[in-house]
């Protein structure tokens, strides 16, 4: 998580309450700081009994607030004109949820929450408790009430009879989204990502070197920017809608199903979709003998999307060593933007790309996360979010 400093210049107040998940917060704070954030911690008495304030002081680089003093720390950070940009309450117990929902502030954390909500600053809550507590109708109602106030609620993960705190990546991503300004709010983004695998026999497949990293980073960046994101791939990403597809046919069916059921504003074709497929053999082809595999061409999914009416704002990816002429042809057929790259970028964590549109071309290079950040910045400039 050392890539783009998405939280640079931002101050995050982390409110920690009395769940055993409080022991995870040193790691979460370090992750936020690696993304560029300044972090301050405030703890309830119950939290101080689980994790030492000194541990969070070490993690944040600042003294930890364990009581409200004459310095009115809650006002200086989360009040009108305060220094903080967001309040993150993680872990948040059922007790604290109820107090915030009822406007009760008898702990340092709930006092910060009351102040932050009164100011109207972003608030993210990450619940953690036993599953039976999470199912309590009062807790459920409190969560819905907080969501109605614009509070982002992340998780929890239901495992082993517990509503466990969401993972570090999900918490950081939620803060990034809350602080992005949400330029893609209300937009539905569909991304195809990763390799396809075409069955040869019961044990063998034809595929590519694609890792799916570019598609994943594009999806995460779209989520940060406020979009409702769906990814069609063989993977699983946090906080987005995942649709599984292994072969080109499954990916094609999933895309058409999505386009027929949902209004897709932006479609990004970042997957290495198979151009050919063999006629699969039942069983296993015997080894030790020369084999001939006949490949049949597959329909071009991108062509079908470009022919759709209405057509979403479409971003095409084109792989090859000399692709500008083909990219220009794609633009004439309806693609809004074409992103070209060379074969050596497949499966790599870094790469060089050229973004081509009617306005000209833009060269991008770096990690896949940096490339995704640059692509979305260019798309927003091209009014993809309008």
N, C-alpha and C positions, 0 to 999 in steps of 0.2 A: 504494500500500500504506500510506497514511497514515490509515486508518480507525480501527476499534476497537483500543485498545491491549491486545491479547490477551496480550502478554508483559510487561505492566507489573508491576514488582516481582520479576521473574525475573532470575537471573544465569546467563548461558550461557557456558561455556568452549568456545572454538572451537579444535580441534586441527588444525593445517595440516601436511600431509606433502608429500613431494617429487614432486608431479605438476605439470605445466605449468598445470593448472587452478587452481593456487594463486593465479594472477593474478586470478581472479574473486572472491577472498574479501573484498576491500575492499568491493565492491558488496553482497555477502551480509551482511557485518557491518553496513553502513549500513541495510540492509533490516530486520535484526533490531532495531536500535536505534529505527528509526521505529515499530516495533510496541511499543516501550516497554521492551525488554530492556536490561540492563546486560551488556556483553560483555567477556570477557577472552580473550586469544589466547595459545596455546602453539604453538611451532614446532619441527620437527625440523631438524637441520643441513641436510639435503637441501632442505627447504622454504626455508631462509634463502638458499640459492643461487639460488632462482627469483624470490622476491619479498622485498623488503627488510623486515626487522622494523619499520623506521620507518614504512612504509606502513600496517602493521596497528596500530601504536601510534597513528597519526593516526586510523585508522578507529574504534578502540575507545575512545580517550581514556585509555588505560592503557599502562604499559610492557609490552612483550611478553616472555613467558617463553621463553627459548631454552636454558636449562639449569636443572637442579634444584640449588638451593643450600641452605645451612644454614637458610634460611627455610622449607624443606619446602613449597614452593608447592602441590604436588600434594595434600598433606594438608589444607592450609588451604582449598583450593577444593573438592576432590572426596572428601576423606576423611570419616570419621564426624564429623558435626557441621559439615561444611564449608559455605562460603558459597554454592557453586554449586548450581543446580537441575538442570542437564542438561549433558552433554558431547556436543558435536557435532564429529565428525571429518570434515572436508571440505577438500580432497579426501582420500580415503583410498586409498593405493597398495596393490598386491598384497603388497608387502613388509610394510607395516604390518598389513594384514589377517591375514597369516600369523602375525606376532608376537603380535598380540592373541589369536588363536585358540589359541596355544600357551602363553600366559602369559609371554611374553618382554617385558621392558621395558628396552630399552637405548637408548631415545630419550626426550626429555621427553614426547612425545605418548603413547607406549606406557606410560610410567609413570603418566600421568594416567588412561589407560584401565584399567590394572590396579587402580588405587585406586578409580575410579568403579564398576567392576564388583564389587569387593569390598564397597563400600558399598551397592550395589543401587540406585543412582540411574539415571535414564533416560539411555540412550546412543543416539545416532543416528549412523549411518555412511553416508557418501556416496562410493561407490567411483568411481574414475576411472583408466583405464589403456588400453593397446591392447586391441582386442577379442580377439586371440589369447591374451593373458594372462588376460583375464576368463573365457575358455573353459577354461582349465587346470583339470583335475579337482581339483587341490589347492586352487585358489582357490574353485572351486564348493563343495567340501566345507567350506572354512573359513567361507564365507558362511552355509551352512546351519547350521554349528555356532554361529555368532554369533547367528543368528536364534533358535536353540533356547535361547539364554541370555536371550532377551527384548530383544535389540538390534534397533532399527528400522533396516533397510537401505533406502535410497532410491535408486532408479535402478539402473544408469546409463542414459543415452540412447545407443543404438547408432547411430552415424553415421560415415561415411567411414572405416570400418575401426577405429574407436576406440569404447571404452566411455566416453563423455564424461560429465562431471559433470552431475547434474540441474540444472535451472534454479533461479534465485533463488526464484521463487514456491514451487516444490516443497519446497525446503529449509526455508524459513520455515514453510510449512504443516506439515511433518513435526515441527518443533520445537513448534509450537502444539499439535499433537495429543498429543505426548508429555507436555506439561505441563498438559493440560486436566483431568486426573483421570479421563478416559475414562468419563463417565457413560453414554454410549451403547454401550459395549463389548459386542459380541455381538449387537447389533441390526442388522437389515437395513432400510435406508431406501430407498424408491423415490420418485423425484421426476420429474414431467413438467414440462418447462420450455420457455419461448420460444413463438414464433409457429408456427402451422401455415400451409402454403401449399397452396391448392387449385387445381388446374390448370384454366385457362379454355381455352387452346389451347396450341400448341407453344411459345409464347414468353411468355404472360401467366399470372399467378396472382392469386388473391384471398388477401389476408393481413391482418394487423393491425399496429398500431404497436408491439407488444410487442418488447422487446429481449432478453428472457430473463435479464436481469440479476438479477431477484429469485430466480428458480429457481437460478441459478448460486451466488448468495450463500448460499442455504439449503443447497445441497449442500456447499459448502466448510465451512460452519459445522458441519454434521452430521459431516463427516470430522474436523474438529478435535476434536469431542466423542467420537470413537472408533468411530463407526458404520461399517458396510460399506455404501457408498453406490452406488446405480445411478441414473443420470440418463438419461431418454429425451428427446432434443432433437436439434437440428441442429448442435450445437456440440461442442467437446471440452474437457473439464476435466481438470486434473492429478490423479493419485492416486485417481481414482474410476473406476467402470465406466461407460463411455459407450455408449449404444444409440442408433443413428441413426433418426430418424423425421422425415419432412417433412410429410406430410399428416395430417389427423385420423384417417383410416383406418389409416395406418401406426402412428400413436401408439397407437391403440386395440388393434391387433394386438400391438404390443410389450408393452403393459401386461398384456394377458390371457396372453401367452406367459410373461412373467415371473412372474405370480401363479400360473400352473399349474406352473412349474418350481421356484420358490423360495418359501421361507417369508418373506413380507414382513411385518415388524412394524409399520412406519409408512409410510403413503402420503401424499404431499403433491402435490396437484393444482394446481401453480402455472402451468401452461401456459395460453396463450390458445388453447384448442382450438376449431377451427372449428365453428360451429353449423349452417352451410349449406355446400353445395358445388354448383357448376354441373355440368351435363353437358358434359364436355370436348369441344372441337371438334378434329378432326384437322387439322393444318396451322396456318395463321395466319389469324385473322379479318381480312378486308380492312379497311383504314382508310378514312375519309372518308364513312362511312355510319352512320346511327343503328343501334344494335344493341340487342337485348333479350336479357338473360341471365336465364334462369330458375334459381332457387336451390332446391335440395331440402334439407329438414331432415336432419341427421345424428343418429345415436344419441348419447345423453348418456353419455359414458364414466363420469362420476362416479356416475350412477345405477346403472350396472352394478357398479361397485366396491362401492358401499354395499349392494347386494343379494347380494354374494358371501358365501359361508360356507366357512371362517371369514373374517370381515371384519377387515382391518388397522385399526389406529388411523389414522383418516383426517382429514387437514387439507384443507379445501376453500377455494378462493379464489373470491370473488364480486365481480364488477365492476359498478359502477352508482352512481347518486347517492343512491338511497334503498333500501338493501339489507338493513336489519336484520330486517324481517319475513321476507324470503326466507331469510336466514341462520338464523333461528330454526326455519324449516320444515326446512332441511337438518339441523339438529341432531336434530330429531324423527325424521328418516329414517335417522339413524345416524352422521352426521359427528360426530367428537369436538370439532372446533374449526372455525370458519369465519373466514377473514380477508377483510375487505371493503376495497375501495379504489375510488377515483374514476378515471374514464377518463384524466384528465390525468397520472396516475402512469405510464401505459404509455409505454415508451421513455425515461423520465426516470431520472436517477441518484439522485433523491430522491423521497420520497413520504410520504403520510399514510395510515395503515391503522388499522383497528379489528379487534381480535381478539375474537371472540365465542364463548363456551362456556357450558356449563351453570352455571359459577361466576360468570358476569357478563361484562363487556366491559373491554377494555384498549386505550387509544389509543396508537399508536406513530407516530413521525415521525422523519425524518432521512434519511441515505443508505440505499441498499438493504442495504449491509452492516450498518449499525446496526439496521435493521428485522429482518434475518435473525437477528442476535444476540438481539434482544428476543423474537422469535417462539420461538426454541429455548429461551430461558430460561423463557418461559411454558409451553411444552410439557413441559419437564422438571418444572416445578412441578405440572403436571397429570398427572404420572406416565406420560408417553409412553415414558419409558425403562425403566419397570418391567416 
